Amino acid sequence: MPQGDKSAYTKKQKRQAKHIEDGYLERGVPEERAEEIAWSTVNKQDGGGNQDGAGRSASRSEAAKKGWATRRAKQ
């Protein structure tokens, strides 16, 4: 049975879980099991309840800045 509060998930993750769940329900999987599979799939893809933009850092690393500057200097 799915546990926990789903408020930490983004709207996109919730939509994805609903879409996955609907697909399993169409195949005749019981509702509880379909929900379990859906949230497991979202967790597997995204690593859990991520917030918007959680996969990107706010600023570039020093190496990224240096590489960007080097590429610009060659032009």
N, C-alpha and C positions, 0 to 999 in steps of 0.2 A: 504494500500500500504506500502511495506517495506520502512523504512526511514533510513537515516544515512549512515555513512561510514563504510564499512565492513573490513577496514584494521586492526582493532584491534583484529580480530578473527584469530585463529591459522589455519594452513593449514588443520588440522584434522577437526576442526569445519566447515570450508568451504566445505570440502568433505562430511561431514555428512549432511549439509544443502542441498547440490546438490543431494545426494542420496534420501533424504526425498522428495525433490521437484519432482524428477523423478517419484517416486512412486505415488504421487498424480496426476501427469500429465497422467500417465498410466490409472488411474481411471477416467479420464475425467474432472478433476477439472481445471478451468481456470488457465492460467499461473501465473497471478498476485496473485491469492488466494493461489496457491500452494507454491509460494515463501514466502508469509506471514506466512503460516503454518509451513514451513520448518524452518525459522529463529526463529519463536516463540518456536518451539520444541527445537532447539539448545540452546536458551536462558534459557528455562525451565530446561534443563538437566545440563547446565554448568554455569548458572548464568550470562550470557552475554559474552562479548568479552574478555575472559581470555587470558593472555599470557602464553607461555609454562612454565609449572611447577608452576603456580601461586597458586596451592592448597597446596604446600608443603613449609614449612619454611626452611631456609637455614641451621639452626642449631637446635639441639634438645633442648627441655626445660630441666630445672634442674631436674625435676621429671623423665623425660625419661632417662637422663644420670644416675641418681641414680638407677633406675630400671634395666638398662642394666648392670651396675657395680655389682649390687646385684646378678643378675642371673649368671654372669660370676664367681663370687666368690664361688658359690655353686658347681660348677663343679670340 
